[in-house]
Amino acid sequence: MAMTHTHHAPHQHARKRRVGHPRGMLWLPVVIFVAGVIAAGSWVTYILWPRWPAADIAIDAPTLPITVNGVNFNIPPTAIRNKVQRKPGTQERIDLVFMWPSLTPPDPAIKAGPASSPQAIDRVFVTIAAFGNTLPPLERFNTIYPRYLEQSIATTPDALTLRPFRNDTPYQGEDIIYSDRNPGRFMVRCTRDSATGSAIGMCLYERRIEQADITARFPRAWLSEWQTVSEGLDKLIRQIVGAQLRAS
């Protein structure tokens, strides 16, 4: 009898193993699901866990190296209008302001007053951003703007050519004003002063630096000294563009 018991024992253990194996497999999806839940919870906790904010850049710090769409710029922190943009590194856009005609950043302790007249505006506002799918300024002047311009052409007392845009166009209420000898040197798109004096005409001066567009905004009244304005804007751009571009 003992020999019979010994002979059948291995078969009994084998049946137990065969029966237990499928039962263990049933736990595998549960283990995978629990592991996934734990991993997802850990990720959410990491994202939502409060962190100390980065230290603010001192307003009087040296120029910040900022890259916009692969183009390097050296920007004084005081010139950056939005606090969230006051940091080095890559940014999609930078909004700046400089005093005119000194081209220095404004004193943060002095707040700008209301712009009641063009003479009261002593600042030039600059935006640097990726150019997107827009054409360069001179190419727009040659291919896009002519579709929307009036036929009339005028010459200003300051030797600039002025052409108004038609009223049924995206540029309604604006004029294109440029140096007839060299539009590539100086060309602006300007709004007009309102008849009541409630709105001041402003001009947009655009320059493309590799993959970034620089747009300067200033009062239309400054065009009475447009050559000084042109030289000043060129100087300002050289001032903020990265060293490798200044050398090119």
Residue pairs with C-beta under 8 A, 6 or more apart in sequence:
54 87
56 83
56 86
57 64
57 77
57 86
57 87
57 88
58 77
59 77
59 78
59 108
60 77
60 78
61 77
63 74
63 75
63 76
63 77
64 74
64 75
64 76
64 77
64 80
64 86
64 87
64 88
65 72
65 73
65 74
65 88
65 89
65 242
66 72
66 73
66 74
66 75
66 88
66 89
66 90
66 91
66 94
67 73
67 89
67 90
67 91
68 90
68 91
68 92
68 93
68 94
68 128
68 129
68 130
68 212
69 92
69 129
69 130
69 131
69 211
69 212
70 210
70 211
70 212
71 209
71 210
71 211
71 212
71 241
71 242
71 245
72 241
72 242
72 243
72 244
72 245
73 94
73 128
73 240
73 241
73 242
74 240
74 241
74 242
74 243
75 94
75 96
75 240
76 105
77 86
77 105
78 105
78 106
78 107
78 108
79 96
79 97
79 98
79 105
79 106
80 86
80 94
80 95
80 96
81 95
81 96
81 97
81 125
82 95
85 91
85 93
85 94
85 95
92 129
92 130
93 127
93 128
93 129
93 130
94 127
94 128
94 129
95 125
95 126
95 127
96 125
96 126
96 127
96 128
96 240
97 105
97 106
97 123
97 124
97 125
97 126
98 104
98 105
98 106
98 123
98 124
98 126
98 236
99 105
99 106
99 122
99 123
100 121
100 122
100 123
100 124
100 218
100 222
100 232
101 228
101 232
103 124
103 232
103 235
103 236
103 239
106 112
106 123
112 123
113 120
114 120
115 121
115 200
117 200
118 200
118 201
118 219
118 220
118 221
118 222
119 221
121 200
121 218
121 219
124 216
124 217
124 218
124 232
124 233
124 236
125 216
125 217
125 218
126 214
126 215
126 216
126 217
126 236
126 240
127 214
127 215
127 217
128 212
128 213
128 214
128 215
128 240
129 212
129 213
129 215
130 211
130 212
130 213
131 208
131 211
131 212
131 213
134 140
134 213
135 143
135 144
136 208
137 187
137 206
137 207
137 208
138 183
138 184
138 187
141 176
141 178
141 183
141 187
145 165
145 171
145 176
148 165
148 166
148 169
148 170
148 171
149 163
149 164
149 165
149 166
149 176
150 163
150 164
150 165
150 166
152 163
152 164
153 161
153 162
153 163
154 161
154 162
154 163
155 161
155 162
155 180
156 162
156 177
156 223
158 223
158 224
158 225
158 226
159 179
159 180
160 177
160 178
160 179
160 180
160 186
160 223
160 226
161 177
161 178
161 179
161 180
162 175
162 176
162 177
163 175
163 176
163 177
164 174
164 175
165 171
165 172
165 173
165 174
165 175
165 176
166 172
167 173
171 189
173 191
173 192
174 189
174 190
174 191
174 192
175 189
175 190
175 192
176 187
176 188
176 189
176 190
177 187
177 188
177 189
177 190
177 203
177 223
178 186
178 187
178 188
179 185
179 186
179 187
179 226
185 230
186 205
186 226
186 227
186 230
187 205
188 203
188 204
188 205
188 223
189 203
189 204
190 201
190 202
190 203
190 204
190 220
190 223
191 199
191 201
191 202
191 203
191 220
192 201
192 220
193 199
193 200
193 201
193 220
200 219
200 220
200 221
201 219
201 220
201 221
202 217
202 218
202 219
202 220
203 217
203 218
203 219
203 220
203 222
203 223
204 215
204 216
204 217
205 215
205 216
205 217
205 218
205 229
205 233
206 213
206 214
206 215
206 216
207 213
207 214
207 233
207 237
208 214
209 237
209 241
209 245
210 245
214 237
216 233
216 236
218 229
222 229
223 229
238 246
